[in-house]
Amino acid sequence: MEANGLIKLKEDAGLEATEFDIVENPKNLKFTSIEAAQLPRVLPDVDIAVINGNFAIEAGLSPLEDALILEGADSPYANIITVKPDYDKVE
């Protein structure tokens, strides 16, 4: 959210930042902490939600079609899929 200009965090907030680390909130967004797996279920009751990709997909959402913002490949939370070099076909 910070990378997209929605909020600004304390300089030392780090990867485990919470709503208490927000120092600027120009859109006056209201934050409620909800367990990550429950976020898709509350989506009809909120204006916006930050949902982990695995939970979004499991709930039938398409990150490429349903997301307003997607994290880039440089995100510390990016998933990396690898295969062995000799594995050349998927069955």
MODELLER restraints for C-alpha pairs under 7 A, 6 or more apart:
rsr = mdl.restraints
at = mdl.atoms
rsr.add(forms.Gaussian(group=physical.xy_distance, feature=features.Distance(at['CA:1:A'], at['CA:7:A']), mean=6.06, stdev=0.5))
rsr.add(forms.Gaussian(group=physical.xy_distance, feature=features.Distance(at['CA:2:A'], at['CA:8:A']), mean=5.32, stdev=0.5))
rsr.add(forms.Gaussian(group=physical.xy_distance, feature=features.Distance(at['CA:2:A'], at['CA:9:A']), mean=6.96, stdev=0.5))
rsr.add(forms.Gaussian(group=physical.xy_distance, feature=features.Distance(at['CA:6:A'], at['CA:25:A']), mean=6.73, stdev=0.5))
rsr.add(forms.Gaussian(group=physical.xy_distance, feature=features.Distance(at['CA:6:A'], at['CA:27:A']), mean=6.90, stdev=0.5))
rsr.add(forms.Gaussian(group=physical.xy_distance, feature=features.Distance(at['CA:7:A'], at['CA:22:A']), mean=6.72, stdev=0.5))
rsr.add(forms.Gaussian(group=physical.xy_distance, feature=features.Distance(at['CA:7:A'], at['CA:24:A']), mean=5.52, stdev=0.5))
rsr.add(forms.Gaussian(group=physical.xy_distance, feature=features.Distance(at['CA:7:A'], at['CA:25:A']), mean=4.80, stdev=0.5))
rsr.add(forms.Gaussian(group=physical.xy_distance, feature=features.Distance(at['CA:7:A'], at['CA:26:A']), mean=6.85, stdev=0.5))
rsr.add(forms.Gaussian(group=physical.xy_distance, feature=features.Distance(at['CA:8:A'], at['CA:22:A']), mean=5.82, stdev=0.5))
rsr.add(forms.Gaussian(group=physical.xy_distance, feature=features.Distance(at['CA:8:A'], at['CA:23:A']), mean=5.67, stdev=0.5))
rsr.add(forms.Gaussian(group=physical.xy_distance, feature=features.Distance(at['CA:8:A'], at['CA:24:A']), mean=4.84, stdev=0.5))
rsr.add(forms.Gaussian(group=physical.xy_distance, feature=features.Distance(at['CA:8:A'], at['CA:25:A']), mean=6.68, stdev=0.5))
rsr.add(forms.Gaussian(group=physical.xy_distance, feature=features.Distance(at['CA:9:A'], at['CA:21:A']), mean=5.46, stdev=0.5))
rsr.add(forms.Gaussian(group=physical.xy_distance, feature=features.Distance(at['CA:9:A'], at['CA:22:A']), mean=4.43, stdev=0.5))
rsr.add(forms.Gaussian(group=physical.xy_distance, feature=features.Distance(at['CA:9:A'], at['CA:23:A']), mean=5.34, stdev=0.5))
rsr.add(forms.Gaussian(group=physical.xy_distance, feature=features.Distance(at['CA:9:A'], at['CA:24:A']), mean=6.93, stdev=0.5))
rsr.add(forms.Gaussian(group=physical.xy_distance, feature=features.Distance(at['CA:10:A'], at['CA:21:A']), mean=5.46, stdev=0.5))
rsr.add(forms.Gaussian(group=physical.xy_distance, feature=features.Distance(at['CA:10:A'], at['CA:22:A']), mean=6.23, stdev=0.5))
rsr.add(forms.Gaussian(group=physical.xy_distance, feature=features.Distance(at['CA:10:A'], at['CA:23:A']), mean=5.90, stdev=0.5))
rsr.add(forms.Gaussian(group=physical.xy_distance, feature=features.Distance(at['CA:13:A'], at['CA:21:A']), mean=6.02, stdev=0.5))
rsr.add(forms.Gaussian(group=physical.xy_distance, feature=features.Distance(at['CA:19:A'], at['CA:31:A']), mean=6.61, stdev=0.5))
rsr.add(forms.Gaussian(group=physical.xy_distance, feature=features.Distance(at['CA:36:A'], at['CA:51:A']), mean=6.84, stdev=0.5))
rsr.add(forms.Gaussian(group=physical.xy_distance, feature=features.Distance(at['CA:37:A'], at['CA:55:A']), mean=5.96, stdev=0.5))
rsr.add(forms.Gaussian(group=physical.xy_distance, feature=features.Distance(at['CA:39:A'], at['CA:49:A']), mean=6.87, stdev=0.5))
rsr.add(forms.Gaussian(group=physical.xy_distance, feature=features.Distance(at['CA:39:A'], at['CA:51:A']), mean=6.19, stdev=0.5))
rsr.add(forms.Gaussian(group=physical.xy_distance, feature=features.Distance(at['CA:40:A'], at['CA:56:A']), mean=6.41, stdev=0.5))
rsr.add(forms.Gaussian(group=physical.xy_distance, feature=features.Distance(at['CA:40:A'], at['CA:59:A']), mean=6.30, stdev=0.5))
rsr.add(forms.Gaussian(group=physical.xy_distance, feature=features.Distance(at['CA:43:A'], at['CA:49:A']), mean=6.57, stdev=0.5))
rsr.add(forms.Gaussian(group=physical.xy_distance, feature=features.Distance(at['CA:53:A'], at['CA:63:A']), mean=6.80, stdev=0.5))
rsr.add(forms.Gaussian(group=physical.xy_distance, feature=features.Distance(at['CA:56:A'], at['CA:63:A']), mean=6.99, stdev=0.5))
